[in-house]
Amino acid sequence: MFIINRKENRVAPIEEKSFHDLHFKERDHLQEWIVHNPEFFGEELLFIQKEFDGFENTRERLDLLALDKAGNIVVIENKLDDSGRDVTWQVLKYASYCSSLSKHHIRNIYQQYLDKYEKGNDAGVQIAEFLGVNDFEEAELNKSQRMILVAAKFRKEVTSTVLWLLNNYRLKIQCFKVTPFEHNGELILNIEKIIPVKEVEEFIISVAEKNLEESDTQEKVKAWHATRREYWSKLLEAYNKTASKTFQNISPTKDNWLMGGVGLGGVGVVFCVTGKSARVEFSISRPSQDENKFIFDLLMKKKDIIESDFGGKLSWERNDNLKFSKIKDEITDVNVFEPSDWDTMIKYHVDSMLRLENAIKKHIKGIKQHISKLNA
């Protein structure tokens, strides 16, 4: 690594250092740098545990546990100046242990982490927002396991084994070389993915995607999508017979939600279904988090009037640590994947949405005026 001297049109080397010489430690430093930079490895990860030792019948402890945007478990093993000989075997063991984690185990593991480091946050809500789904029950977790090895130098025993696993078994394993440098008293950390190279990684990803489409899991997901489309078709047919025009131009989708507009961008009324519940929501999800909280607070001041017009109590979720806010009503013990529940769900959805629209829509004009003044 070099630094450029524009004035003299020359480059000068930056001095490479070792973590040992700089008195940096694996747990106190490298691990913390990674956790507090979710895009450390060039992609956004959700770190759900540090120093995880929750495996049965073993006292082994992995360094970092994370989720990627596809819901896969990511096992991260950190070393400092030398990878050692056995790190590949170590991370393979941890990945095998993690392969049995259910989505509810994963939520509990993350909740323990949040309770220790970020009190007040709900693991299910955080995971759902990270994955871009409406509800934790909709999240698909741990379909596969990935492994990331981090070190300043990798021994040949390690790189040879990793390449063999990649080329012959398509395991999702990466090696990142981290190197500290010093220049004029400033410390610089260089992060470089050395395995796999981009061409190999693209080939492995294409194979993995093909296998996923052919897997039983994918078939199950397709069946879920078809069931939801059918339910939405029946619900829309029933709702569009009412006086409301909100969902007249909305088509059935594979998702677990359907949104209708109310004349204000990023804000709408929503039907939702899961394997455990049905609900209606007033969703506030504009690009600006500040605007979302502002709108929610405006409505909160009219809570008594809105609930009186709705004809019952509503759940008010400001979600201070998230971008979106919502106001909702819900029934439980119904399952969209059980057609025998559909009559009950449709009756609930039609009745509750009509009442929610009646309670909320009359306040939209005032909200627009306040937003205009806020942005003036």
Sequence and secondary structure as in RCSB ss.txt:
>XXXX:A:sequence
MFIINRKENRVAPIEEKSFHDLHFKERDHLQEWIVHNPEFFGEELLFIQKEFDGFENTRERLDLLALDKAGNIVV
IENKLDDSGRDVTWQVLKYASYCSSLSKHHIRNIYQQYLDKYEKGNDAGVQIAEFLGVNDFEEAELNKSQRMILV
AAKFRKEVTSTVLWLLNNYRLKIQCFKVTPFEHNGELILNIEKIIPVKEVEEFIISVAEKNLEESDTQEKVKAWH
ATRREYWSKLLEAYNKTASKTFQNISPTKDNWLMGGVGLGGVGVVFCVTGKSARVEFSISRPSQDENKFIFDLLM
KKKDIIESDFGGKLSWERNDNLKFSKIKDEITDVNVFEPSDWDTMIKYHVDSMLRLENAIKKHIKGIKQHISKLN
A
>XXXX:A:secstr
 EEEETTTTEEEE EE  TTTTT  IIIIIHHHHHT TTTTSS  EEEEEEE   TT    EEEEEE TTS EEE
EEE SS   SSHHHHHHHHHHHHTT  HHHHHHHHHHHHHHHSTT  HHHHHHHHHT SSGGG    SSEEEEEE
ESS  HHHHHHHHHHHHHH  EEEEEEEEEEEETTEEEEEEEEEES HHHHHHHHHHHHHHHHHSHHHHHHHHHH
HHHHHHHHHHHHHHTTSS  TTTT    SSSEEEEE SSTTEEEEEEE SSEEEEEEEE  S HHHHHHHHHHHH
TTHHHHHHHHTS  EEE  TTSS EEEEEEEES  TT GGGHHHHHHHHHHHHHHHHHHHGGGHHHHHHHHHHHH
 
